[in-house]
C-alpha cells in the first residue's frame, strides 16, 4: 500500500476506518479501489467502485471476484495449489503473488482513470 500511495501522491488514500459505516463512506468516495480479496472488496463492488484486486486463488475467482463492476485481478490464478482455502500461505514464497509490484497496481488503477471515448457514426 505504501509503495502505491507514495507513487501517486495525493491521489491515493490509505485509510484504516474505525467502523463499517466509515469504511463505506471512504469506499463510496473513491474513484477506484485497490484492496485484497476481503470484505472491503465486496463492499466496494456493492458501492459500484472499480477494483484492482491482488487475488490469491485460495478460492475460485469465477465465484468470488468482484461482481457487477469493472475490475482487474492480479496474481497467478492457475497455480498448482489453487483452491487450498488457506488464510495464510504455508509456502515459503506465495507463488500466486510473485511478480506483483506497485507498478502493476498503478497501471491497473490508471486504466480506470482514463475517460471512455464514444465514437458517433
Secondary structure, 3 states (H helix, E strand, C coil): CHHHHHHHCCCCCCCCCCCHHHHHHHHHCCCEEECCCCHHHHHHHHCCCEEEEECCCCCCHHHHCCCCCCEEEECCCCCCCCCCCCCCCCCCCCHHHCCCCHHHHHHHHHHHHCCCCCCCC
